[in-house]
Structures are given as structure tokens and as C-alpha cells.
Amino acid sequence: MRETIFAKIETATAALKTKTPLPEYDISITHSAPRLEGPDLWEIFCRNFQAVNGKPMTSIEELIAFLKSAKQLHGYCDPALFDAIGSKIAAAGLAVETEYDRSRYDDYQFGITRATGAIAESGTLIIDDTRTSSRLAALSPWVHIAVLEKQEIHRALSDAIAALGDSPNIIWCTGPSKTADVEGILIEGVHGPGEQIALLV
């Protein structure tokens, strides 16, 4: 009986063979000129990311100093990033695990994962199942550190949509998690990270 139920669930939730086509849209409408001023995509991204309370960083030392000052001393690091980033954080005295134990999700104060890309226009980080080792490690800890390369920054939303192709599960992170459901008061970190960091490597 149990196996039959799970088999039906797996069949019902199996990935679609073809993705629903994107709607027709005018690419020029999605561009916001003032938000795209400047020649350098990283600088444009940083300006717009900071406007939504994101924290752009360019060095592991800066990240370590932030984690220590915020007392976020235990977390997860994507195994593929451990040698370059996680080992240096561990050497600075922080506890870093390379396996995310779902049953202990409250133990992780920070999560370091790959970003699939970023959008300069909106200051948005992109994560998906292709490059992000653990979605829960990106969305559950108070601090999420998305590791990004400069060539992965898209100028505008339309460029990112075109580049992502048929990726089935994409998450757009524009700064820390936010809600203003209660009396219009903006609160951060309610149903996701309260600190969103973009680490350029």
C-alpha cells in the first residue's frame, strides 16, 4: 500500500518532458535605464543589491570578519567550494560542514552555495538545482553566501531568462527574505535568510 502511494506521487510529480514556453514580451520594456547606469556589471549589481539590503563582498577575509562579528559561527559549505573557501573559514576557527543534515537544519547559521548567476538591473541572485548543491542550505540558514563569478552576471532580467534555458527550478533572491503582510511593516528574514551575501570569486 505504502509503495503504491509513493509510486503514484512520483508519477504525478515527475519532471515534465517539455517546459511551458515563455510568454511573448518586449525585451526593451524590462530594462530600467537608471538602474543600469555604468559600464561594469559587478558595480551595477552591487549598487542594486545594496539597495535591497544585500551585502556584496570580494574577499574571504571580509566574509570571515562579518561572520565573526555577527556571531554566525557554524555552517555548511558546498563540498566543491570547500578547498577555495570553506577551508579558510574553518582555519579562522568557524565550524564548517560539507554535508547538510536536514534533520539538524536549526544548527546551521550560514550556508555557502554556488549561485547560478545574478541580475545587475535588480540586484538579484539566481540559484537553481543545476549548480546549487543544496537548496535548503541556501534558504534555511540566517546567512546565505552565494558564490558568484563575474561572467555569470546578466545585465537585465530578460538576459537571465534567455540564458537559463530549460532549467526546471529557478529561485530569484533579491536581497534578504522579506514580508510586509502584517500592517504593511517590512520585516526581513521571515521565511528565508535574513542576510544575503554575494561573494565574487
C-alpha positions as CSV (number, residue, x, y, z in Angstrom):
1,M,0.0,0.0,0.0
2,R,2.7,2.5,1.0
3,E,4.8,1.7,-2.1
4,T,1.7,2.2,-4.3
5,I,1.0,5.6,-2.8
6,F,4.6,6.7,-3.2
7,A,4.7,5.4,-6.8
8,K,1.6,7.5,-7.6
9,I,3.2,10.6,-6.1
10,E,6.4,10.1,-8.0
11,T,4.5,9.7,-11.3
12,A,2.4,12.8,-10.6
13,T,5.4,14.9,-9.7
14,A,7.8,13.6,-12.4
15,A,9.5,16.4,-14.4
16,L,7.7,17.4,-17.5
17,K,9.4,16.4,-20.7
18,T,8.8,19.8,-22.2
19,K,8.7,23.1,-20.4
20,T,5.9,25.5,-21.0
21,P,7.1,28.1,-23.4
22,L,7.9,31.6,-22.1
23,P,5.3,34.2,-22.9
24,E,6.0,36.8,-25.6
25,Y,7.3,40.0,-24.2
26,D,9.0,43.2,-25.3
27,I,12.6,43.0,-24.1
28,S,13.0,46.8,-24.1
29,I,10.3,47.2,-21.5
30,T,12.2,45.1,-18.9
31,H,15.2,47.4,-18.9
32,S,15.3,50.2,-16.3
33,A,17.8,52.8,-17.6
34,P,18.7,54.5,-14.2
35,R,19.3,51.1,-12.6
36,L,21.7,50.1,-15.4
37,E,23.9,53.1,-15.4
38,G,27.6,52.3,-15.6
39,P,29.8,50.0,-17.7
40,D,30.8,47.4,-15.1
41,L,28.1,44.7,-14.4
42,W,29.6,43.9,-10.9
43,E,29.4,47.6,-9.9
44,I,25.8,47.9,-11.2
45,F,24.9,44.7,-9.4
46,C,26.5,45.8,-6.1
47,R,24.6,49.2,-6.2
48,N,21.2,47.5,-6.8
49,F,22.0,44.6,-4.4
50,Q,22.8,47.0,-1.6
51,A,19.6,48.9,-2.3
52,V,17.7,45.8,-1.3
53,N,19.9,45.2,1.8
54,G,22.2,42.6,0.2
55,K,25.9,42.6,1.1
56,P,28.3,42.2,-1.8
57,M,31.9,41.0,-0.9
58,T,35.0,40.4,-2.8
59,S,37.3,38.7,-0.2
60,I,37.0,35.7,2.1
61,E,38.7,37.8,4.8
62,E,35.8,40.2,4.6
63,L,33.3,37.3,4.9
64,I,35.1,35.8,7.9
65,A,35.1,39.2,9.7
66,F,31.4,39.6,9.0
67,L,30.5,36.1,10.2
68,K,32.5,36.5,13.4
69,S,31.1,40.0,14.2
70,A,27.5,38.6,13.6
71,K,28.3,35.5,15.7
72,Q,27.3,33.2,12.9
73,L,30.0,30.6,13.6
74,H,28.6,27.3,12.3
75,G,27.5,26.5,8.8
76,Y,27.5,24.5,5.6
77,C,29.8,24.8,2.6
78,D,29.2,23.2,-0.8
79,P,31.9,20.5,-1.0
80,A,33.1,21.8,-4.4
81,L,33.8,25.2,-2.7
82,F,35.5,23.8,0.4
83,D,39.1,24.0,-0.7
84,A,38.8,27.5,-2.0
85,I,36.5,29.0,0.6
86,G,35.3,26.6,3.4
87,S,38.8,25.5,4.4
88,K,39.9,29.2,5.0
89,I,36.8,29.8,7.1
90,A,37.4,26.7,9.1
91,A,41.1,27.8,9.6
92,A,39.7,31.0,11.1
93,G,38.0,29.0,13.8
94,L,34.5,28.6,12.5
95,A,32.8,25.2,12.2
96,V,32.1,24.2,8.6
97,E,30.4,21.1,7.4
98,T,30.2,19.8,3.8
99,E,27.1,17.7,4.3
100,Y,23.8,19.3,5.0
101,D,21.8,17.3,7.5
102,R,18.2,18.2,7.0
103,S,17.3,16.9,10.5
104,R,19.6,19.5,12.0
105,Y,18.6,22.5,9.9
106,D,18.5,24.7,13.0
107,D,22.2,24.1,13.7
108,Y,23.4,25.9,10.5
109,Q,23.8,29.6,10.9
110,F,25.2,30.1,7.4
111,G,25.2,28.3,4.1
112,I,27.7,28.7,1.3
113,T,26.5,27.6,-2.1
114,R,27.1,28.4,-5.8
115,A,25.0,31.0,-7.5
116,T,23.8,30.1,-11.0
117,G,24.0,33.8,-11.8
118,A,23.0,37.3,-10.9
119,I,21.0,40.2,-12.5
120,A,22.7,43.6,-12.4
121,E,19.5,45.5,-13.1
122,S,17.6,44.3,-10.0
123,G,20.4,43.1,-7.7
124,T,19.1,39.6,-7.8
125,L,21.0,36.4,-7.2
126,I,19.9,33.2,-9.1
127,I,20.1,29.7,-7.7
128,D,18.8,26.5,-9.2
129,D,19.2,22.7,-8.9
130,T,21.9,22.6,-11.6
131,R,24.7,24.5,-9.7
132,T,23.4,24.9,-6.2
133,S,24.4,21.9,-4.1
134,S,21.6,22.2,-1.6
135,R,18.6,24.5,-1.9
136,L,17.8,24.0,1.8
137,A,21.3,25.1,2.7
138,A,20.7,28.3,0.7
139,L,17.3,29.1,2.0
140,S,17.3,27.8,5.6
141,P,20.3,29.4,7.5
142,W,20.1,33.0,8.7
143,V,23.1,33.9,6.4
144,H,23.3,32.8,2.8
145,I,26.6,33.3,0.9
146,A,26.1,32.9,-2.8
147,V,29.4,32.4,-4.6
148,L,29.5,34.2,-7.9
149,E,31.8,34.7,-10.9
150,K,31.8,37.9,-12.8
151,Q,30.9,36.3,-16.2
152,E,27.7,34.9,-14.6
153,I,26.2,38.4,-14.1
154,H,23.5,39.2,-16.6
155,R,22.7,42.8,-17.4
156,A,18.9,42.6,-17.2
157,L,16.1,40.1,-16.3
158,S,15.4,39.3,-19.9
159,D,19.1,38.3,-20.5
160,A,19.0,36.0,-17.5
161,I,15.7,34.4,-18.7
162,A,17.2,33.8,-22.1
163,A,20.5,32.3,-20.7
164,L,18.8,29.9,-18.2
165,G,17.0,28.0,-20.9
166,D,15.1,24.9,-19.6
167,S,16.3,24.9,-16.0
168,P,13.2,23.4,-14.2
169,N,13.6,25.0,-10.8
170,I,15.0,28.6,-10.6
171,I,14.9,30.8,-7.4
172,W,15.3,34.5,-7.7
173,C,16.8,36.1,-4.5
174,T,16.6,39.8,-4.4
175,G,18.2,40.6,-1.1
176,P,17.2,39.0,2.2
177,S,13.8,37.3,2.6
178,K,11.1,39.9,3.2
179,T,7.4,40.3,4.0
180,A,5.1,43.2,4.7
181,D,2.0,41.2,5.3
182,V,1.4,42.5,8.8
183,E,0.2,46.1,8.7
184,G,2.5,46.9,5.8
185,I,5.6,46.8,8.1
186,L,8.6,45.4,6.2
187,I,10.3,42.5,8.1
188,E,13.4,40.7,6.8
189,G,14.4,37.1,7.4
190,V,10.9,35.7,8.0
191,H,10.8,32.8,5.6
192,G,14.4,32.7,4.3
193,P,17.8,34.2,5.0
194,G,18.0,37.4,7.0
195,E,21.4,38.2,5.4
196,Q,22.0,37.7,1.7
197,I,25.7,37.9,0.7
198,A,27.1,37.8,-2.8
199,L,30.8,36.7,-2.8
200,L,32.6,37.4,-6.0
201,V,35.4,34.9,-6.8
